[in-house]
Amino acid sequence: MTKPSAPRRHLPTSPFNAPSAAPPKHFALGDRVTHDRYGLGRIIGVENGVAMLVDFGSRQARISSPYTHMDKL
């Protein structure tokens, strides 16, 4: 099975609602987060919507926007 090369576009004549974009995630300094790969952590640095520096205990990682694998606790 092959993956489509581009996302499907919504046709104006379609009886279905257009897919809505997910709202951007906002994190602040000191927030507790969970990451799919690294686990539980705390935000220790913020780079104005570009990336977050997160302390996961055993390591620190710079997580880039759009933060798809990270959620606020």
mmCIF file as Biopython writes it, N, C-alpha, C and O atoms, coordinates in Angstrom:
data_model
#
loop_
_atom_site.group_PDB
_atom_site.id
_atom_site.type_symbol
_atom_site.label_atom_id
_atom_site.label_alt_id
_atom_site.label_comp_id
_atom_site.label_asym_id
_atom_site.label_entity_id
_atom_site.label_seq_id
_atom_site.pdbx_PDB_ins_code
_atom_site.Cartn_x
_atom_site.Cartn_y
_atom_site.Cartn_z
_atom_site.occupancy
_atom_site.B_iso_or_equiv
_atom_site.auth_seq_id
_atom_site.auth_asym_id
_atom_site.pdbx_PDB_model_num
ATOM 1   N N  . MET A ? 1  ? 0.846   -1.173 0.000  1.0 0.0 1  A 1 
ATOM 2   C CA . MET A ? 1  ? 0.000   0.000  0.000  1.0 0.0 1  A 1 
ATOM 3   C C  . MET A ? 1  ? 0.893   1.239  0.000  1.0 0.0 1  A 1 
ATOM 4   O O  . MET A ? 1  ? 1.873   1.294  0.744  1.0 0.0 1  A 1 
ATOM 5   N N  . THR A ? 2  ? 0.571   2.211  -0.811 1.0 0.0 2  A 1 
ATOM 6   C CA . THR A ? 2  ? 1.384   3.410  -0.911 1.0 0.0 2  A 1 
ATOM 7   C C  . THR A ? 2  ? 0.721   4.569  -0.185 1.0 0.0 2  A 1 
ATOM 8   O O  . THR A ? 2  ? -0.498  4.604  -0.015 1.0 0.0 2  A 1 
ATOM 9   N N  . LYS A ? 3  ? 1.549   5.515  0.240  1.0 0.0 3  A 1 
ATOM 10  C CA . LYS A ? 3  ? 1.040   6.706  0.905  1.0 0.0 3  A 1 
ATOM 11  C C  . LYS A ? 3  ? 0.750   7.772  -0.139 1.0 0.0 3  A 1 
ATOM 12  O O  . LYS A ? 3  ? 1.485   7.881  -1.120 1.0 0.0 3  A 1 
ATOM 13  N N  . PRO A ? 4  ? -0.304  8.563  0.048  1.0 0.0 4  A 1 
ATOM 14  C CA . PRO A ? 4  ? -0.558  9.646  -0.901 1.0 0.0 4  A 1 
ATOM 15  C C  . PRO A ? 4  ? 0.544   10.697 -0.790 1.0 0.0 4  A 1 
ATOM 16  O O  . PRO A ? 4  ? 1.052   10.957 0.301  1.0 0.0 4  A 1 
ATOM 17  N N  . SER A ? 5  ? 0.907   11.294 -1.907 1.0 0.0 5  A 1 
ATOM 18  C CA . SER A ? 5  ? 1.995   12.264 -1.902 1.0 0.0 5  A 1 
ATOM 19  C C  . SER A ? 5  ? 1.555   13.620 -1.366 1.0 0.0 5  A 1 
ATOM 20  O O  . SER A ? 5  ? 2.393   14.399 -0.911 1.0 0.0 5  A 1 
ATOM 21  N N  . ALA A ? 6  ? 0.281   13.913 -1.410 1.0 0.0 6  A 1 
ATOM 22  C CA . ALA A ? 6  ? -0.222  15.188 -0.908 1.0 0.0 6  A 1 
ATOM 23  C C  . ALA A ? 6  ? -1.531  14.931 -0.173 1.0 0.0 6  A 1 
ATOM 24  O O  . ALA A ? 6  ? -2.246  13.982 -0.493 1.0 0.0 6  A 1 
ATOM 25  N N  . PRO A ? 7  ? -1.851  15.772 0.812  1.0 0.0 7  A 1 
ATOM 26  C CA . PRO A ? 7  ? -3.126  15.581 1.511  1.0 0.0 7  A 1 
ATOM 27  C C  . PRO A ? 7  ? -4.299  15.842 0.559  1.0 0.0 7  A 1 
ATOM 28  O O  . PRO A ? 7  ? -4.200  16.634 -0.378 1.0 0.0 7  A 1 
ATOM 29  N N  . ARG A ? 8  ? -5.376  15.171 0.821  1.0 0.0 8  A 1 
ATOM 30  C CA . ARG A ? 8  ? -6.554  15.345 -0.026 1.0 0.0 8  A 1 
ATOM 31  C C  . ARG A ? 8  ? -7.187  16.703 0.237  1.0 0.0 8  A 1 
ATOM 32  O O  . ARG A ? 8  ? -7.280  17.143 1.383  1.0 0.0 8  A 1 
ATOM 33  N N  . ARG A ? 9  ? -7.614  17.353 -0.815 1.0 0.0 9  A 1 
ATOM 34  C CA . ARG A ? 9  ? -8.254  18.649 -0.659 1.0 0.0 9  A 1 
ATOM 35  C C  . ARG A ? 9  ? -9.760  18.473 -0.525 1.0 0.0 9  A 1 
ATOM 36  O O  . ARG A ? 9  ? -10.327 17.488 -1.000 1.0 0.0 9  A 1 
ATOM 37  N N  . HIS A ? 10 ? -10.385 19.418 0.112  1.0 0.0 10 A 1 
ATOM 38  C CA . HIS A ? 10 ? -11.824 19.381 0.322  1.0 0.0 10 A 1 
ATOM 39  C C  . HIS A ? 10 ? -12.520 20.010 -0.884 1.0 0.0 10 A 1 
ATOM 40  O O  . HIS A ? 10 ? -12.197 21.131 -1.279 1.0 0.0 10 A 1 
ATOM 41  N N  . LEU A ? 11 ? -13.458 19.296 -1.455 1.0 0.0 11 A 1 
ATOM 42  C CA . LEU A ? 11 ? -14.216 19.827 -2.586 1.0 0.0 11 A 1 
ATOM 43  C C  . LEU A ? 11 ? -15.399 20.640 -2.078 1.0 0.0 11 A 1 
ATOM 44  O O  . LEU A ? 11 ? -16.072 20.216 -1.139 1.0 0.0 11 A 1 
ATOM 45  N N  . PRO A ? 12 ? -15.669 21.794 -2.673 1.0 0.0 12 A 1 
ATOM 46  C CA . PRO A ? 12 ? -16.773 22.634 -2.202 1.0 0.0 12 A 1 
ATOM 47  C C  . PRO A ? 12 ? -18.133 21.972 -2.351 1.0 0.0 12 A 1 
ATOM 48  O O  . PRO A ? 12 ? -19.071 22.348 -1.647 1.0 0.0 12 A 1 
ATOM 49  N N  . THR A ? 13 ? -18.272 20.994 -3.248 1.0 0.0 13 A 1 
ATOM 50  C CA . THR A ? 13 ? -19.558 20.318 -3.451 1.0 0.0 13 A 1 
ATOM 51  C C  . THR A ? 13 ? -19.724 19.091 -2.556 1.0 0.0 13 A 1 
ATOM 52  O O  . THR A ? 13 ? -20.736 18.396 -2.642 1.0 0.0 13 A 1 
ATOM 53  N N  . SER A ? 14 ? -18.746 18.823 -1.706 1.0 0.0 14 A 1 
ATOM 54  C CA . SER A ? 14 ? -18.796 17.645 -0.846 1.0 0.0 14 A 1 
ATOM 55  C C  . SER A ? 14 ? -19.861 17.806 0.234  1.0 0.0 14 A 1 
ATOM 56  O O  . SER A ? 14 ? -20.005 18.894 0.793  1.0 0.0 14 A 1 
ATOM 57  N N  . PRO A ? 15 ? -20.619 16.737 0.543  1.0 0.0 15 A 1 
ATOM 58  C CA . PRO A ? 15 ? -21.616 16.821 1.610  1.0 0.0 15 A 1 
ATOM 59  C C  . PRO A ? 15 ? -20.986 16.733 3.007  1.0 0.0 15 A 1 
ATOM 60  O O  . PRO A ? 15 ? -21.686 16.924 4.002  1.0 0.0 15 A 1 
ATOM 61  N N  . PHE A ? 16 ? -19.707 16.453 3.099  1.0 0.0 16 A 1 
ATOM 62  C CA . PHE A ? 16 ? -19.022 16.320 4.383  1.0 0.0 16 A 1 
ATOM 63  C C  . PHE A ? 16 ? -18.362 17.631 4.784  1.0 0.0 16 A 1 
ATOM 64  O O  . PHE A ? 16 ? -17.998 18.432 3.923  1.0 0.0 16 A 1 
ATOM 65  N N  . ASN A ? 17 ? -18.208 17.853 6.070  1.0 0.0 17 A 1 
ATOM 66  C CA . ASN A ? 17 ? -17.545 19.055 6.562  1.0 0.0 17 A 1 
ATOM 67  C C  . ASN A ? 17 ? -16.058 19.019 6.221  1.0 0.0 17 A 1 
ATOM 68  O O  . ASN A ? 17 ? -15.446 17.953 6.160  1.0 0.0 17 A 1 
ATOM 69  N N  . ALA A ? 18 ? -15.499 20.187 6.002  1.0 0.0 18 A 1 
ATOM 70  C CA . ALA A ? 18 ? -14.067 20.280 5.728  1.0 0.0 18 A 1 
ATOM 71  C C  . ALA A ? 18 ? -13.293 19.920 6.997  1.0 0.0 18 A 1 
ATOM 72  O O  . ALA A ? 18 ? -13.716 20.281 8.095  1.0 0.0 18 A 1 
ATOM 73  N N  . PRO A ? 19 ? -12.167 19.215 6.864  1.0 0.0 19 A 1 
ATOM 74  C CA . PRO A ? 19 ? -11.386 18.882 8.056  1.0 0.0 19 A 1 
ATOM 75  C C  . PRO A ? 19 ? -10.818 20.156 8.682  1.0 0.0 19 A 1 
ATOM 76  O O  . PRO A ? 19 ? -10.324 21.039 7.981  1.0 0.0 19 A 1 
ATOM 77  N N  . SER A ? 20 ? -10.895 20.233 9.983  1.0 0.0 20 A 1 
ATOM 78  C CA . SER A ? 20 ? -10.391 21.419 10.669 1.0 0.0 20 A 1 
ATOM 79  C C  . SER A ? 20 ? -8.962  21.164 11.142 1.0 0.0 20 A 1 
ATOM 80  O O  . SER A ? 20 ? -8.612  20.048 11.525 1.0 0.0 20 A 1 
ATOM 81  N N  . ALA A ? 21 ? -8.163  22.190 11.109 1.0 0.0 21 A 1 
ATOM 82  C CA . ALA A ? 21 ? -6.778  22.089 11.573 1.0 0.0 21 A 1 
ATOM 83  C C  . ALA A ? 21 ? -6.769  22.085 13.101 1.0 0.0 21 A 1 
ATOM 84  O O  . ALA A ? 21 ? -7.556  22.781 13.742 1.0 0.0 21 A 1 
ATOM 85  N N  . ALA A ? 22 ? -5.872  21.297 13.664 1.0 0.0 22 A 1 
ATOM 86  C CA . ALA A ? 22 ? -5.758  21.240 15.120 1.0 0.0 22 A 1 
ATOM 87  C C  . ALA A ? 22 ? -5.219  22.570 15.644 1.0 0.0 22 A 1 
ATOM 88  O O  . ALA A ? 22 ? -4.331  23.157 15.025 1.0 0.0 22 A 1 
ATOM 89  N N  . PRO A ? 23 ? -5.738  23.053 16.773 1.0 0.0 23 A 1 
ATOM 90  C CA . PRO A ? 23 ? -5.229  24.314 17.319 1.0 0.0 23 A 1 
ATOM 91  C C  . PRO A ? 23 ? -3.769  24.140 17.752 1.0 0.0 23 A 1 
ATOM 92  O O  . PRO A ? 23 ? -3.388  23.065 18.215 1.0 0.0 23 A 1 
ATOM 93  N N  . PRO A ? 24 ? -2.958  25.179 17.608 1.0 0.0 24 A 1 
ATOM 94  C CA . PRO A ? 24 ? -1.550  25.060 18.004 1.0 0.0 24 A 1 
ATOM 95  C C  . PRO A ? 24 ? -1.425  24.851 19.510 1.0 0.0 24 A 1 
ATOM 96  O O  . PRO A ? 24 ? -2.212  25.382 20.293 1.0 0.0 24 A 1 
ATOM 97  N N  . LYS A ? 25 ? -0.433  24.076 19.895 1.0 0.0 25 A 1 
ATOM 98  C CA . LYS A ? 25 ? -0.217  23.801 21.311 1.0 0.0 25 A 1 
ATOM 99  C C  . LYS A ? 25 ? 0.630   24.913 21.921 1.0 0.0 25 A 1 
ATOM 100 O O  . LYS A ? 25 ? 1.600   25.373 21.318 1.0 0.0 25 A 1 
ATOM 101 N N  . HIS A ? 26 ? 0.248   25.339 23.130 1.0 0.0 26 A 1 
ATOM 102 C CA . HIS A ? 26 ? 0.973   26.393 23.831 1.0 0.0 26 A 1 
ATOM 103 C C  . HIS A ? 26 ? 1.520   25.835 25.136 1.0 0.0 26 A 1 
ATOM 104 O O  . HIS A ? 26 ? 0.797   25.212 25.914 1.0 0.0 26 A 1 
ATOM 105 N N  . PHE A ? 27 ? 2.791   26.066 25.358 1.0 0.0 27 A 1 
ATOM 106 C CA . PHE A ? 27 ? 3.446   25.619 26.576 1.0 0.0 27 A 1 
ATOM 107 C C  . PHE A ? 27 ? 4.146   26.815 27.211 1.0 0.0 27 A 1 
ATOM 108 O O  . PHE A ? 27 ? 4.541   27.753 26.519 1.0 0.0 27 A 1 
ATOM 109 N N  . ALA A ? 28 ? 4.296   26.775 28.525 1.0 0.0 28 A 1 
ATOM 110 C CA . ALA A ? 28 ? 4.969   27.849 29.249 1.0 0.0 28 A 1 
ATOM 111 C C  . ALA A ? 28 ? 6.114   27.257 30.067 1.0 0.0 28 A 1 
ATOM 112 O O  . ALA A ? 28 ? 6.169   26.050 30.299 1.0 0.0 28 A 1 
ATOM 113 N N  . LEU A ? 29 ? 7.001   28.105 30.488 1.0 0.0 29 A 1 
ATOM 114 C CA . LEU A ? 29 ? 8.132   27.704 31.312 1.0 0.0 29 A 1 
ATOM 115 C C  . LEU A ? 29 ? 7.626   27.058 32.597 1.0 0.0 29 A 1 
ATOM 116 O O  . LEU A ? 29 ? 6.788   27.630 33.295 1.0 0.0 29 A 1 
ATOM 117 N N  . GLY A ? 30 ? 8.129   25.878 32.909 1.0 0.0 30 A 1 
ATOM 118 C CA . GLY A ? 30 ? 7.742   25.173 34.124 1.0 0.0 30 A 1 
ATOM 119 C C  . GLY A ? 30 ? 6.602   24.183 33.950 1.0 0.0 30 A 1 
ATOM 120 O O  . GLY A ? 30 ? 6.292   23.447 34.886 1.0 0.0 30 A 1 
ATOM 121 N N  . ASP A ? 31 ? 5.973   24.142 32.792 1.0 0.0 31 A 1 
ATOM 122 C CA . ASP A ? 31 ? 4.864   23.201 32.556 1.0 0.0 31 A 1 
ATOM 123 C C  . ASP A ? 31 ? 5.366   21.763 32.581 1.0 0.0 31 A 1 
ATOM 124 O O  . ASP A ? 31 ? 6.452   21.465 32.084 1.0 0.0 31 A 1 
ATOM 125 N N  . ARG A ? 32 ? 4.562   20.870 33.169 1.0 0.0 32 A 1 
ATOM 126 C CA . ARG A ? 32 ? 4.848   19.434 33.137 1.0 0.0 32 A 1 
ATOM 127 C C  . ARG A ? 32 ? 4.274   18.892 31.843 1.0 0.0 32 A 1 
ATOM 128 O O  . ARG A ? 32 ? 3.136   19.200 31.488 1.0 0.0 32 A 1 
ATOM 129 N N  . VAL A ? 33 ? 5.063   18.078 31.129 1.0 0.0 33 A 1 
ATOM 130 C CA . VAL A ? 33 ? 4.642   17.544 29.842 1.0 0.0 33 A 1 
ATOM 131 C C  . VAL A ? 33 ? 4.953   16.061 29.759 1.0 0.0 33 A 1 
ATOM 132 O O  . VAL A ? 33 ? 5.727   15.526 30.553 1.0 0.0 33 A 1 
ATOM 133 N N  . THR A ? 34 ? 4.341   15.410 28.790 1.0 0.0 34 A 1 
ATOM 134 C CA . THR A ? 34 ? 4.672   14.032 28.470 1.0 0.0 34 A 1 
ATOM 135 C C  . THR A ? 34 ? 4.985   13.961 26.983 1.0 0.0 34 A 1 
ATOM 136 O O  . THR A ? 34 ? 4.313   14.593 26.168 1.0 0.0 34 A 1 
ATOM 137 N N  . HIS A ? 35 ? 5.999   13.198 26.639 1.0 0.0 35 A 1 
ATOM 138 C CA . HIS A ? 35 ? 6.426   13.046 25.252 1.0 0.0 35 A 1 
ATOM 139 C C  . HIS A ? 35 ? 6.350   11.571 24.890 1.0 0.0 35 A 1 
ATOM 140 O O  . HIS A ? 35 ? 6.655   10.713 25.719 1.0 0.0 35 A 1 
ATOM 141 N N  . ASP A ? 36 ? 5.949   11.268 23.667 1.0 0.0 36 A 1 
ATOM 142 C CA . ASP A ? 36 ? 5.783   9.875  23.240 1.0 0.0 36 A 1 
ATOM 143 C C  . ASP A ? 36 ? 7.081   9.081  23.314 1.0 0.0 36 A 1 
ATOM 144 O O  . ASP A ? 36 ? 7.040   7.887  23.612 1.0 0.0 36 A 1 
ATOM 145 N N  . ARG A ? 37 ? 8.222   9.695  23.056 1.0 0.0 37 A 1 
ATOM 146 C CA . ARG A ? 37 ? 9.494   8.984  23.051 1.0 0.0 37 A 1 
ATOM 147 C C  . ARG A ? 37 ? 10.242  9.112  24.386 1.0 0.0 37 A 1 
ATOM 148 O O  . ARG A ? 37 ? 10.798  8.130  24.878 1.0 0.0 37 A 1 
ATOM 149 N N  . TYR A ? 38 ? 10.256  10.315 24.971 1.0 0.0 38 A 1 
ATOM 150 C CA . TYR A ? 38 ? 11.086  10.568 26.146 1.0 0.0 38 A 1 
ATOM 151 C C  . TYR A ? 38 ? 10.376  10.406 27.483 1.0 0.0 38 A 1 
ATOM 152 O O  . TYR A ? 38 ? 11.046  10.245 28.503 1.0 0.0 38 A 1 
ATOM 153 N N  . GLY A ? 39 ? 9.057   10.442 27.520 1.0 0.0 39 A 1 
ATOM 154 C CA . GLY A ? 39 ? 8.316   10.258 28.766 1.0 0.0 39 A 1 
ATOM 155 C C  . GLY A ? 39 ? 7.962   11.579 29.431 1.0 0.0 39 A 1 
ATOM 156 O O  . GLY A ? 39 ? 7.692   12.574 28.759 1.0 0.0 39 A 1 
ATOM 157 N N  . LEU A ? 40 ? 7.968   11.576 30.776 1.0 0.0 40 A 1 
ATOM 158 C CA . LEU A ? 40 ? 7.573   12.751 31.554 1.0 0.0 40 A 1 
ATOM 159 C C  . LEU A ? 40 ? 8.723   13.736 31.662 1.0 0.0 40 A 1 
ATOM 160 O O  . LEU A ? 40 ? 9.886   13.349 31.780 1.0 0.0 40 A 1 
ATOM 161 N N  . GLY A ? 41 ? 8.373   15.038 31.618 1.0 0.0 41 A 1 
ATOM 162 C CA . GLY A ? 41 ? 9.405   16.058 31.725 1.0 0.0 41 A 1 
ATOM 163 C C  . GLY A ? 41 ? 8.836   17.390 32.140 1.0 0.0 41 A 1 
ATOM 164 O O  . GLY A ? 41 ? 7.630   17.539 32.336 1.0 0.0 41 A 1 
ATOM 165 N N  . ARG A ? 42 ? 9.741   18.378 32.276 1.0 0.0 42 A 1 
ATOM 166 C CA . ARG A ? 42 ? 9.362   19.743 32.646 1.0 0.0 42 A 1 
ATOM 167 C C  . ARG A ? 42 ? 10.058  20.703 31.690 1.0 0.0 42 A 1 
ATOM 168 O O  . ARG A ? 42 ? 11.240  20.536 31.388 1.0 0.0 42 A 1 
ATOM 169 N N  . ILE A ? 43 ? 9.325   21.708 31.212 1.0 0.0 43 A 1 
ATOM 170 C CA . ILE A ? 43 ? 9.885   22.682 30.287 1.0 0.0 43 A 1 
ATOM 171 C C  . ILE A ? 43 ? 10.810  23.623 31.050 1.0 0.0 43 A 1 
ATOM 172 O O  . ILE A ? 43 ? 10.408  24.250 32.030 1.0 0.0 43 A 1 
ATOM 173 N N  . ILE A ? 44 ? 12.062  23.712 30.585 1.0 0.0 44 A 1 
ATOM 174 C CA . ILE A ? 44 ? 13.047  24.566 31.255 1.0 0.0 44 A 1 
ATOM 175 C C  . ILE A ? 44 ? 13.529  25.696 30.348 1.0 0.0 44 A 1 
ATOM 176 O O  . ILE A ? 44 ? 14.277  26.566 30.793 1.0 0.0 44 A 1 
ATOM 177 N N  . GLY A ? 45 ? 13.111  25.695 29.087 1.0 0.0 45 A 1 
ATOM 178 C CA . GLY A ? 45 ? 13.503  26.760 28.173 1.0 0.0 45 A 1 
ATOM 179 C C  . GLY A ? 45 ? 12.498  26.914 27.054 1.0 0.0 45 A 1 
ATOM 180 O O  . GLY A ? 45 ? 11.929  25.930 26.582 1.0 0.0 45 A 1 
ATOM 181 N N  . VAL A ? 46 ? 12.272  28.167 26.621 1.0 0.0 46 A 1 
ATOM 182 C CA . VAL A ? 46 ? 11.302  28.455 25.577 1.0 0.0 46 A 1 
ATOM 183 C C  . VAL A ? 46 ? 11.981  29.310 24.507 1.0 0.0 46 A 1 
ATOM 184 O O  . VAL A ? 46 ? 12.643  30.299 24.821 1.0 0.0 46 A 1 
ATOM 185 N N  . GLU A ? 47 ? 11.810  28.920 23.239 1.0 0.0 47 A 1 
ATOM 186 C CA . GLU A ? 47 ? 12.338  29.689 22.116 1.0 0.0 47 A 1 
ATOM 187 C C  . GLU A ? 47 ? 11.186  30.210 21.263 1.0 0.0 47 A 1 
ATOM 188 O O  . GLU A ? 47 ? 10.985  29.714 20.154 1.0 0.0 47 A 1 
ATOM 189 N N  . ASN A ? 48 ? 10.440  31.169 21.731 1.0 0.0 48 A 1 
ATOM 190 C CA . ASN A ? 48 ? 9.354   31.866 21.036 1.0 0.0 48 A 1 
ATOM 191 C C  . ASN A ? 48 ? 8.694   31.125 19.885 1.0 0.0 48 A 1 
ATOM 192 O O  . ASN A ? 48 ? 8.815   31.545 18.734 1.0 0.0 48 A 1 
ATOM 193 N N  . GLY A ? 49 ? 8.006   30.042 20.168 1.0 0.0 49 A 1 
ATOM 194 C CA . GLY A ? 49 ? 7.240   29.317 19.172 1.0 0.0 49 A 1 
ATOM 195 C C  . GLY A ? 49 ? 8.049   28.449 18.228 1.0 0.0 49 A 1 
ATOM 196 O O  . GLY A ? 49 ? 7.486   27.832 17.324 1.0 0.0 49 A 1 
ATOM 197 N N  . VAL A ? 50 ? 9.361   28.390 18.419 1.0 0.0 50 A 1 
ATOM 198 C CA . VAL A ? 50 ? 10.215  27.600 17.538 1.0 0.0 50 A 1 
ATOM 199 C C  . VAL A ? 50 ? 10.529  26.244 18.154 1.0 0.0 50 A 1 
ATOM 200 O O  . VAL A ? 50 ? 10.455  25.218 17.478 1.0 0.0 50 A 1 
ATOM 201 N N  . ALA A ? 51 ? 10.879  26.239 19.433 1.0 0.0 51 A 1 
ATOM 202 C CA . ALA A ? 51 ? 11.262  25.001 20.107 1.0 0.0 51 A 1 
ATOM 203 C C  . ALA A ? 51 ? 11.155  25.169 21.621 1.0 0.0 51 A 1 
ATOM 204 O O  . ALA A ? 51 ? 11.063  26.283 22.136 1.0 0.0 51 A 1 
ATOM 205 N N  . MET A ? 52 ? 11.170  24.034 22.319 1.0 0.0 52 A 1 
ATOM 206 C CA . MET A ? 52 ? 11.162  23.994 23.777 1.0 0.0 52 A 1 
ATOM 207 C C  . MET A ? 52 ? 12.334  23.142 24.246 1.0 0.0 52 A 1 
ATOM 208 O O  . MET A ? 52 ? 12.646  22.119 23.637 1.0 0.0 52 A 1 
ATOM 209 N N  . LEU A ? 53 ? 12.979  23.560 25.318 1.0 0.0 53 A 1 
ATOM 210 C CA . LEU A ? 53 ? 13.997  22.742 25.955 1.0 0.0 53 A 1 
ATOM 211 C C  . LEU A ? 53 ? 13.327  22.064 27.139 1.0 0.0 53 A 1 
ATOM 212 O O  . LEU A ? 53 ? 12.810  22.730 28.036 1.0 0.0 53 A 1 
ATOM 213 N N  . VAL A ? 54 ? 13.340  20.735 27.135 1.0 0.0 54 A 1 
ATOM 214 C CA . VAL A ? 54 ? 12.606  19.962 28.130 1.0 0.0 54 A 1 
ATOM 215 C C  . VAL A ? 54 ? 13.578  19.068 28.887 1.0 0.0 54 A 1 
ATOM 216 O O  . VAL A ? 54 ? 14.419  18.397 28.289 1.0 0.0 54 A 1 
ATOM 217 N N  . ASP A ? 55 ? 13.449  19.071 30.225 1.0 0.0 55 A 1 
ATOM 218 C CA . ASP A ? 55 ? 14.256  18.209 31.093 1.0 0.0 55 A 1 
ATOM 219 C C  . ASP A ? 55 ? 13.438  16.964 31.399 1.0 0.0 55 A 1 
ATOM 220 O O  . ASP A ? 55 ? 12.381  17.034 32.026 1.0 0.0 55 A 1 
ATOM 221 N N  . PHE A ? 56 ? 13.953  15.806 30.938 1.0 0.0 56 A 1 
ATOM 222 C CA . PHE A ? 56 ? 13.270  14.541 31.160 1.0 0.0 56 A 1 
ATOM 223 C C  . PHE A ? 56 ? 13.923  13.727 32.265 1.0 0.0 56 A 1 
ATOM 224 O O  . PHE A ? 56 ? 13.729  12.513 32.326 1.0 0.0 56 A 1 
ATOM 225 N N  . GLY A ? 57 ? 14.688  14.360 33.133 1.0 0.0 57 A 1 
ATOM 226 C CA . GLY A ? 57 ? 15.341  13.657 34.235 1.0 0.0 57 A 1 
ATOM 227 C C  . GLY A ? 57 ? 16.699  13.133 33.827 1.0 0.0 57 A 1 
ATOM 228 O O  . GLY A ? 57 ? 17.716  13.688 34.244 1.0 0.0 57 A 1 
ATOM 229 N N  . SER A ? 58 ? 16.751  12.089 33.029 1.0 0.0 58 A 1 
ATOM 230 C CA . SER A ? 58 ? 18.012  11.493 32.616 1.0 0.0 58 A 1 
ATOM 231 C C  . SER A ? 58 ? 18.642  12.235 31.445 1.0 0.0 58 A 1 
ATOM 232 O O  . SER A ? 58 ? 19.824  12.043 31.160 1.0 0.0 58 A 1 
ATOM 233 N N  . ARG A ? 59 ? 17.873  13.078 30.765 1.0 0.0 59 A 1 
ATOM 234 C CA . ARG A ? 59 ? 18.398  13.818 29.627 1.0 0.0 59 A 1 
ATOM 235 C C  . ARG A ? 59 ? 17.585  15.069 29.379 1.0 0.0 59 A 1 
ATOM 236 O O  . ARG A ? 59 ? 16.459  15.195 29.860 1.0 0.0 59 A 1 
ATOM 237 N N  . GLN A ? 60 ? 18.158  15.994 28.628 1.0 0.0 60 A 1 
ATOM 238 C CA . GLN A ? 60 ? 17.444  17.179 28.181 1.0 0.0 60 A 1 
ATOM 239 C C  . GLN A ? 60 ? 17.315  17.094 26.668 1.0 0.0 60 A 1 
ATOM 240 O O  . GLN A ? 60 ? 18.232  16.642 25.982 1.0 0.0 60 A 1 
ATOM 241 N N  . ALA A ? 61 ? 16.170  17.532 26.151 1.0 0.0 61 A 1 
ATOM 242 C CA . ALA A ? 61 ? 15.935  17.465 24.713 1.0 0.0 61 A 1 
ATOM 243 C C  . ALA A ? 61 ? 15.311  18.768 24.236 1.0 0.0 61 A 1 
ATOM 244 O O  . ALA A ? 61 ? 14.515  19.391 24.938 1.0 0.0 61 A 1 
ATOM 245 N N  . ARG A ? 62 ? 15.693  19.166 23.023 1.0 0.0 62 A 1 
ATOM 246 C CA . ARG A ? 62 ? 15.100  20.333 22.373 1.0 0.0 62 A 1 
ATOM 247 C C  . ARG A ? 62 ? 14.017  19.805 21.434 1.0 0.0 62 A 1 
ATOM 248 O O  . ARG A ? 62 ? 14.316  19.117 20.458 1.0 0.0 62 A 1 
ATOM 249 N N  . ILE A ? 63 ? 12.766  20.130 21.732 1.0 0.0 63 A 1 
ATOM 250 C CA . ILE A ? 63 ? 11.615  19.655 20.965 1.0 0.0 63 A 1 
ATOM 251 C C  . ILE A ? 63 ? 11.150  20.798 20.068 1.0 0.0 63 A 1 
ATOM 252 O O  . ILE A ? 63 ? 10.822  21.880 20.554 1.0 0.0 63 A 1 
ATOM 253 N N  . SER A ? 64 ? 11.122  20.557 18.758 1.0 0.0 64 A 1 
ATOM 254 C CA . SER A ? 64 ? 10.744  21.586 17.793 1.0 0.0 64 A 1 
ATOM 255 C C  . SER A ? 64 ? 9.231   21.663 17.615 1.0 0.0 64 A 1 
ATOM 256 O O  . SER A ? 64 ? 8.508   20.693 17.847 1.0 0.0 64 A 1 
ATOM 257 N N  . SER A ? 65 ? 8.775   22.836 17.201 1.0 0.0 65 A 1 
ATOM 258 C CA . SER A ? 65 ? 7.373   23.046 16.882 1.0 0.0 65 A 1 
ATOM 259 C C  . SER A ? 65 ? 7.017   22.194 15.679 1.0 0.0 65 A 1 
ATOM 260 O O  . SER A ? 65 ? 7.870   22.066 14.801 1.0 0.0 65 A 1 
ATOM 261 N N  . PRO A ? 66 ? 5.867   21.612 15.557 1.0 0.0 66 A 1 
ATOM 262 C CA . PRO A ? 66 ? 4.558   21.865 16.133 1.0 0.0 66 A 1 
ATOM 263 C C  . PRO A ? 66 ? 4.224   20.994 17.343 1.0 0.0 66 A 1 
ATOM 264 O O  . PRO A ? 66 ? 3.055   20.910 17.720 1.0 0.0 66 A 1 
ATOM 265 N N  . TYR A ? 67 ? 5.200   20.350 17.960 1.0 0.0 67 A 1 
ATOM 266 C CA . TYR A ? 67 ? 5.017   19.594 19.211 1.0 0.0 67 A 1 
ATOM 267 C C  . TYR A ? 67 ? 3.960   18.492 19.076 1.0 0.0 67 A 1 
ATOM 268 O O  . TYR A ? 67 ? 3.137   18.321 19.976 1.0 0.0 67 A 1 
ATOM 269 N N  . THR A ? 68 ? 3.970   17.753 17.981 1.0 0.0 68 A 1 
ATOM 270 C CA . THR A ? 68 ? 2.943   16.734 17.739 1.0 0.0 68 A 1 
ATOM 271 C C  . THR A ? 68 ? 3.018   15.567 18.707 1.0 0.0 68 A 1 
ATOM 272 O O  . THR A ? 68 ? 2.000   14.926 18.968 1.0 0.0 68 A 1 
ATOM 273 N N  . HIS A ? 69 ? 4.191   15.272 19.247 1.0 0.0 69 A 1 
ATOM 274 C CA . HIS A ? 69 ? 4.349   14.120 20.138 1.0 0.0 69 A 1 
ATOM 275 C C  . HIS A ? 69 ? 4.400   14.531 21.605 1.0 0.0 69 A 1 
ATOM 276 O O  . HIS A ? 69 ? 4.718   13.704 22.459 1.0 0.0 69 A 1 
ATOM 277 N N  . MET A ? 70 ? 4.093   15.798 21.921 1.0 0.0 70 A 1 
ATOM 278 C CA . MET A ? 70 ? 4.184   16.276 23.298 1.0 0.0 70 A 1 
ATOM 279 C C  . MET A ? 70 ? 2.835   16.853 23.731 1.0 0.0 70 A 1 
ATOM 280 O O  . MET A ? 70 ? 2.179   17.574 22.979 1.0 0.0 70 A 1 
ATOM 281 N N  . ASP A ? 71 ? 2.440   16.520 24.959 1.0 0.0 71 A 1 
ATOM 282 C CA . ASP A ? 71 ? 1.185   17.001 25.521 1.0 0.0 71 A 1 
ATOM 283 C C  . ASP A ? 71 ? 1.416   17.546 26.914 1.0 0.0 71 A 1 
ATOM 284 O O  . ASP A ? 71 ? 2.282   17.069 27.648 1.0 0.0 71 A 1 
ATOM 285 N N  . LYS A ? 72 ? 0.622   18.563 27.275 1.0 0.0 72 A 1 
ATOM 286 C CA . LYS A ? 72 ? 0.689   19.170 28.612 1.0 0.0 72 A 1 
ATOM 287 C C  . LYS A ? 72 ? -0.079  18.296 29.603 1.0 0.0 72 A 1 
ATOM 288 O O  . LYS A ? 72 ? -1.137  17.762 29.270 1.0 0.0 72 A 1 
ATOM 289 N N  . LEU A ? 73 ? 0.446   18.151 30.807 1.0 0.0 73 A 1 
ATOM 290 C CA . LEU A ? 73 ? -0.251  17.380 31.844 1.0 0.0 73 A 1 
ATOM 291 C C  . LEU A ? 73 ? -1.109  18.282 32.685 1.0 0.0 73 A 1 
ATOM 292 O O  . LEU A ? 73 ? -1.774  17.815 33.610 1.0 0.0 73 A 1 
#
